């Protein structure tokens, strides 16, 4: 599971896709971030990584989910 947050007042953020099922053998997904403020990606599992982990404005974030062993 990954959370995208924007901590500045009056900021907006949207992500696409906003929900993604991942197979047990793992997957890498590109997530489009649309924002007018700074944002941070917060993976809450050790088997999920995101790059870049933070930014300002629009970006493509690569989310990698490791295989379930």
C-alpha positions as CSV (number, residue, x, y, z in Angstrom):
1,X,0.0,0.0,0.0
2,X,1.3,3.5,-0.9
3,X,-0.1,6.8,0.2
4,X,0.5,10.1,-1.6
5,X,0.2,13.2,0.6
6,X,0.3,17.0,0.1
7,X,0.9,18.9,3.3
8,X,0.5,22.4,2.2
9,X,-2.6,24.5,2.7
10,X,-4.8,25.0,-0.3
11,X,-2.9,22.3,-2.3
12,X,-4.5,19.8,-4.6
13,X,-3.2,16.4,-5.6
14,X,-4.6,13.6,-7.8
15,X,-3.0,10.3,-8.9
16,X,-3.7,8.0,-11.8
17,X,-4.2,5.2,-11.3
18,X,-5.6,5.8,-7.9
19,X,-6.0,2.0,-7.2
20,X,-4.0,-0.9,-8.6
21,X,-4.1,-4.6,-7.9
22,X,-0.7,-6.2,-8.1
23,X,-0.1,-9.9,-8.8
24,X,1.8,-12.1,-6.3
25,X,4.9,-12.1,-8.5
26,X,5.2,-8.3,-8.1
27,X,5.0,-5.4,-10.5
28,X,6.3,-2.0,-11.4
29,X,3.6,0.7,-12.0
30,X,4.0,4.2,-13.2
31,X,1.7,6.6,-11.3
32,X,1.0,10.0,-12.7
33,X,0.9,12.7,-9.9
34,X,-0.9,16.0,-10.7
35,X,-0.3,18.6,-8.0
36,X,0.1,22.3,-7.5
37,X,2.2,21.9,-4.3
38,X,4.9,19.7,-2.7
39,X,4.0,16.0,-2.2
40,X,5.5,12.9,-0.6
41,X,5.0,9.2,-1.2
42,X,4.7,7.1,1.9
43,X,4.9,3.3,1.3
44,X,3.7,1.5,4.4
45,X,5.2,-1.9,3.6
46,X,8.9,-2.8,3.3
47,X,8.2,-4.6,0.0
48,X,7.0,-1.4,-1.7
49,X,9.3,1.4,-3.0
50,X,8.6,4.6,-4.9
51,X,10.8,6.8,-6.9
52,X,10.9,9.7,-6.6
53,X,9.7,9.7,-3.0
54,X,8.8,13.4,-3.1
55,X,8.5,16.3,-5.4
56,X,6.7,19.5,-6.3
57,X,4.1,19.8,-9.1
58,X,3.4,17.1,-11.6
59,X,5.5,14.0,-11.9
60,X,5.6,10.3,-12.8
61,X,6.3,8.1,-9.8
62,X,7.6,4.6,-10.3
63,X,6.1,2.3,-7.7
64,X,7.7,-1.1,-7.4
65,X,6.0,-4.0,-5.5
66,X,8.4,-6.9,-4.8
67,X,7.2,-10.5,-5.4
68,X,5.4,-12.3,-2.5
69,X,7.7,-15.0,-1.4
